[in-house]
């Protein structure tokens, strides 16, 4: 069964989202869990990384490579580190909190 023309595949949706981000834009698989299962999202990110459409910068964090006249390169490290996504409060493990 073929999917309707208006429905995009998971990898297409991830790439489209990465294109809309600024150079320092960071992607995380957890942002796409509403579209598919965790395994499907992780598989899509893995395959996009293998073909060079995304770059893994840290565990669970990806960036889109910058394509210039000399080929692909990673975004500037300083820009990625200062990305607003990384400044959000980390999730706290509630089981470790004392009452």
N, C-alpha and C positions, 0 to 999 in steps of 0.2 A: 504494500500500500504506500503510495507516495504522499508526502506531506504537502499541505497547501503552499502556494508560492509566497504568501505573506509570512509564513512561519520560518524563522531562521534556526539553523542548527546551533548547538551550544558553543562550539568553537567560533562560529561566525559572530555570535553575540559577544563573546569575550573579546575578540579582536576589534569589533566595532566600539566597544566600551574603551579599550586601550587607546584607540585612535582619538577619542574625544578628550582624553586626559592630557594635561600639560606634560612637558618632558620629564618632570620628576614624578609623574603619576605612578602610584604603586597599586598593584592589583593583588587581591587575596582571594583564594578559592571560596572562602566563607561568604563573600559578597554575592555568589552565584548559586547558593544552595536552594534558593526559591525556584530555580529553573530545572533542577535535576537532583539526583541522589549524590551523596558525597563522593561515592566511587566514580560516578560519571564525570563530575566536575574535576576531580583529581586527575582522571585519565585525560580529559580534554587539555588541562594545563600541561600535563606531562608531554602529550603529543605536540602541542604548540611550541613547547620549549625545544623538543627534539628537532623540529623543522626550522627553528630559528625565528619564529614569530614573537616569542616571549623569551625573557632571560630571568633565571632564578637569581635573586640577590640575597635571599636569606630563606630560612625554612618557612614556607608558606607565603612568601612575598615575591612578586614578580613585577618586572617592568618591561615595557616595549622597547626594543632596540631603536636607536636613532640611525636612520639611513642617510648617509652623506655621500659626497662624490667619491670618497675613498672606501666606501663599503659600510658595513654595520659597526656600530660602537654602542657601548652602554651609556646611559645618561650620566651626567656629571655626578660624582659621588656626593659632593656637598649638597647638591640639589635634592638628591634622593634622601639623604639623611635628614634634611630639613623639611621634608614633605609633611603636610598637615596630617596625613593618614597615620604617620608614625608618632605623632604627638598626642594622639588620643590616649585616654586612660586605658592601661591594660586590664584585661578581665582578671578579677581576683578570684582565687579559689576559695569558695565559701567554707569548704570543709576544713580549711586550715585556720580559719578565724576563730579566736577564742571568744566565748560569750561571758 
